[in-house]
Amino acid sequence: MKLIKTKIKDCYIIKLNKFNDQRGYFTRAFCKKIFKNKNINNNIFQINFSYSKKKGTLRGLHFQKKPFEEMKIVYCIRGSIYDVVLDLRDKSKTFKKYLGVKINSDDRTGIIIPKGCAHGFQTLKPDTEVVYFTTQYYNQLKETGINFLDTNLKIKLPLRVTNISHKDASLPNLIK
């Protein structure tokens, strides 16, 4: 497992090492030691799955308000996604900037979304599954988000949006 820095502080691309043999392969999705060496919070509280039927489905941009902020580790285990991290930390050099990364089940890369950032994705293939490791319990009262389609964000999605929940479509825009 290798953690690769991105332009957003504490956001890393995870490159997994595959150990192949005649049966297939084995890979480690999480290693407390490696995260600790990078000073990354590694107290996983929940593991969540998401399934999207349609290519072009949009989910997010979600986050939880203080004191329930969470770090997420995200892997696409079936299909492909365009994953987006939006930095909402007002003291960050990349405040209100986003990072977009393609993640798919073939190469088994992942991404670490730091606390204080919103997260979402667009599916690039039908029948896409995503798994999230989170460092906080889900709290419905502290859950919120930013509208993915806010033109001020200038997020360039790879596909036309084919499916978005009413909840996500109704999220507020980010105030300039």
GIMOFEN-V290439 format. One record per residue. N is the residue number from 1. SS is DSSP state (H for helix, E for strand, L for the rest). OMEGA is omega in degrees with one decimal (* if undefined). NEAR is the number of other ideal C-beta (glycine too) atoms within 8 Angstrom. Layout:
# GIMOFEN-V290439
n-><N:N>
ss-><SS:SS>
omega-><OMEGA:OMEGA>
near-><NEAR:NEAR>
This chain:
# GIMOFEN-V290439
n-><1:2:3:4:5:6:7:8:9:10:11:12:13:14:15:16:17:18:19:20:21:22:23:24:25:26:27:28:29:30:31:32:33:34:35:36:37:38:39:40:41:42:43:44:45:46:47:48:49:50:51:52:53:54:55:56:57:58:59:60:61:62:63:64:65:66:67:68:69:70:71:72:73:74:75:76:77:78:79:80:81:82:83:84:85:86:87:88:89:90:91:92:93:94:95:96:97:98:99:100:101:102:103:104:105:106:107:108:109:110:111:112:113:114:115:116:117:118:119:120:121:122:123:124:125:126:127:128:129:130:131:132:133:134:135:136:137:138:139:140:141:142:143:144:145:146:147:148:149:150:151:152:153:154:155:156:157:158:159:160:161:162:163:164:165:166:167:168:169:170:171:172:173:174:175:176>
ss-><L:E:E:E:E:L:L:L:L:L:L:E:E:E:E:L:L:L:E:E:E:L:L:E:E:E:L:L:L:L:L:H:H:H:H:H:H:L:L:L:L:L:L:L:L:E:E:E:E:E:E:E:L:L:L:L:E:E:E:E:E:E:E:E:L:L:L:L:L:L:L:E:E:E:E:E:E:E:L:E:E:E:E:E:E:E:E:L:L:L:L:L:L:L:L:L:L:E:E:E:E:E:E:E:L:L:L:L:L:E:E:E:E:L:L:L:E:E:E:E:E:E:E:L:L:L:L:E:E:E:E:E:E:E:L:L:L:L:L:L:L:L:E:E:E:L:L:L:L:L:L:L:L:L:L:L:L:L:L:L:L:L:E:E:L:H:H:H:H:L:L:L:L:L:L:L>
omega-><179.2:177.9:-176.9:179.6:173.9:179.6:178.8:-177.5:178.0:175.0:-176.7:166.7:179.2:174.5:-177.8:174.0:176.9:175.0:-173.7:167.6:-175.7:-179.4:-173.9:177.8:174.3:174.9:178.8:-178.9:-177.7:175.4:-177.2:-179.2:-178.9:178.8:179.4:178.5:177.9:-178.1:177.7:176.6:-177.3:177.2:-178.5:-179.5:-176.1:170.0:-174.1:176.3:175.7:176.8:177.2:-178.0:-169.7:168.2:-179.4:178.4:179.9:176.6:176.8:4.1:-171.9:170.4:175.9:179.9:177.4:-1.0:-176.2:176.5:-177.6:167.4:177.8:167.9:-172.2:173.8:170.4:-175.1:174.5:179.8:-175.5:178.9:166.4:-174.1:-177.1:175.0:178.1:-177.0:179.5:-180.0:-171.5:178.6:-178.2:176.2:-179.5:177.9:-179.9:175.6:179.7:173.9:176.7:-176.1:174.0:179.2:179.8:-176.8:-179.2:-176.3:175.9:170.9:177.3:178.7:174.6:177.2:-177.4:172.8:178.2:177.9:173.8:-176.4:174.5:178.4:171.0:178.3:180.0:178.2:173.8:176.7:-178.4:177.9:-179.0:175.2:-179.6:167.6:-178.1:-178.7:178.0:173.6:175.0:178.7:-175.9:-178.7:-179.5:179.0:176.6:179.5:177.6:-178.0:-179.8:-173.9:176.2:-177.1:177.6:-179.8:180.0:176.8:179.9:178.8:-178.3:-176.0:170.4:178.8:180.0:-175.8:174.9:-179.6:175.7:179.5:-178.8:178.4:-178.1:179.3:-177.9:171.5:175.5:-178.7:-178.6:*>
near-><9:6:12:8:4:10:6:13:9:8:13:12:10:14:9:11:8:8:7:5:6:2:3:5:7:6:9:8:8:9:7:7:6:9:11:9:6:8:4:11:7:9:5:10:8:10:8:8:8:9:7:14:7:9:10:11:14:14:12:12:13:11:15:12:8:5:3:10:11:11:13:11:15:16:12:14:7:7:14:11:14:12:14:15:16:15:14:11:9:5:4:10:4:9:10:8:9:9:10:9:10:10:13:12:9:4:4:9:11:12:14:14:11:11:9:9:14:12:15:15:14:15:14:13:9:9:9:16:13:13:11:12:12:15:12:12:7:9:9:5:4:9:11:8:12:14:13:15:7:10:5:7:11:5:9:5:10:7:10:5:11:8:9:9:6:5:6:14:9:6:11:5:7:11:3:3>
